[in-house]
Amino acid sequence: MKAVPMIHVPDVRATAAWYGELGFTLVRTNECEGAMDWALLSSGETDVMFNEGGRASEASRREIDLYVYTTGVDDLHSRLRARVDVVEAPHDTFYGMREFIIRDPNRFWITFGEPIKP
């Protein structure tokens, strides 16, 4: 069994393009009258779907956060930090992960984490 989040956003095409800049691959889309209303993106073992009909938010947190397990957290942060809204710089957590947190264009948090090496 595998769960894949579907996130409702105001502009599926723009959101898919932004996630593409992070390294996600556009797998499949649906278009209706020239407007992209659904997209599936993938990165490694991570899939995420975006569907039309959501709203951007000014809230400090949204209803859902994405947690992406990766390697090279510090290098990834260095590559992205000038192009994204960084919520928290790389840091070690009490639960043994090295993480940093950014916001996507719709204000959802994305945490990138990797286990701390002993």
C-alpha positions in Angstrom: 0.0 0.0 0.0 1.2 3.5 -0.7 -0.4 6.9 0.0 0.1 9.8 -2.4 -1.1 13.2 -1.3 -3.4 15.2 -3.5 -3.1 18.9 -2.8 -5.6 21.4 -4.1 -3.9 24.6 -5.5 -5.1 27.6 -7.4 -2.7 27.1 -10.4 -1.7 23.5 -11.1 0.6 24.5 -14.0 2.6 27.0 -12.0 2.8 24.7 -9.0 4.0 21.8 -11.2 6.7 24.0 -12.7 7.9 25.2 -9.3 8.2 21.6 -8.1 10.0 20.8 -11.3 12.6 23.3 -10.3 13.1 21.4 -7.1 13.9 18.2 -9.0 10.4 16.6 -9.3 9.5 15.0 -12.6 6.2 15.7 -14.3 4.7 12.2 -14.8 1.2 12.9 -16.0 -1.3 15.8 -16.4 -4.8 16.4 -17.4 -5.9 19.5 -19.3 -9.3 20.9 -19.9 -9.7 23.6 -22.5 -6.0 24.5 -22.3 -5.9 24.7 -18.5 -3.9 22.1 -16.5 -6.3 21.0 -13.8 -4.4 18.0 -12.4 -0.7 16.8 -12.3 1.2 13.9 -10.9 4.9 14.6 -10.0 7.5 12.2 -8.8 11.0 12.4 -7.2 12.6 9.1 -6.2 10.0 7.2 -4.3 7.9 10.3 -3.6 4.8 11.1 -5.6 2.5 14.1 -5.1 -0.6 15.1 -7.0 -1.9 18.6 -7.5 -5.5 19.4 -8.4 -7.3 22.7 -9.2 -9.6 24.4 -6.8 -7.3 25.3 -3.9 -6.3 28.7 -2.5 -3.0 30.2 -1.5 -2.8 31.2 2.2 -1.1 33.7 4.4 -1.4 31.4 7.4 1.9 30.4 9.0 1.1 26.8 8.4 -1.3 25.0 6.1 -3.5 22.0 6.6 -0.8 19.6 5.2 3.0 19.6 5.2 5.1 17.4 2.9 8.1 15.6 4.4 10.6 14.5 1.8 13.3 12.0 2.8 16.5 12.7 0.9 20.3 12.7 1.1 22.6 15.7 1.1 20.3 18.1 3.0 23.0 20.8 3.4 23.9 20.7 -0.3 20.3 20.8 -1.3 19.6 23.8 1.0 22.7 25.6 -0.5 21.3 25.1 -4.1 17.7 26.2 -3.2 18.0 28.9 -0.6 18.3 31.8 -3.0 15.2 30.7 -4.9 12.7 29.6 -2.2 11.1 30.9 1.0 13.2 29.2 3.7 11.2 28.7 6.9 14.0 27.0 8.8 17.7 26.6 7.8 19.4 23.1 8.2 19.3 21.9 11.7 19.5 18.7 13.7 16.4 17.4 15.4 15.9 15.6 18.7 14.6 12.6 16.7 17.8 12.1 14.8 17.1 13.9 11.5 19.0 16.7 9.7 16.3 18.9 8.2 15.4 22.2 6.5 12.0 23.6 5.8 10.8 25.7 2.8 7.4 27.0 1.6 6.0 26.3 -1.9 4.2 29.1 -3.8 0.9 28.1 -2.2 2.5 28.4 1.3 2.6 24.7 2.1 5.7 23.6 4.1 8.1 21.1 2.6 10.6 19.6 5.0 13.6 17.9 3.5 15.2 15.4 6.0 17.9 12.8 6.2 19.1 10.7 9.2 22.0 12.1 11.1 25.1 10.0 10.6 26.5 8.7 13.9 
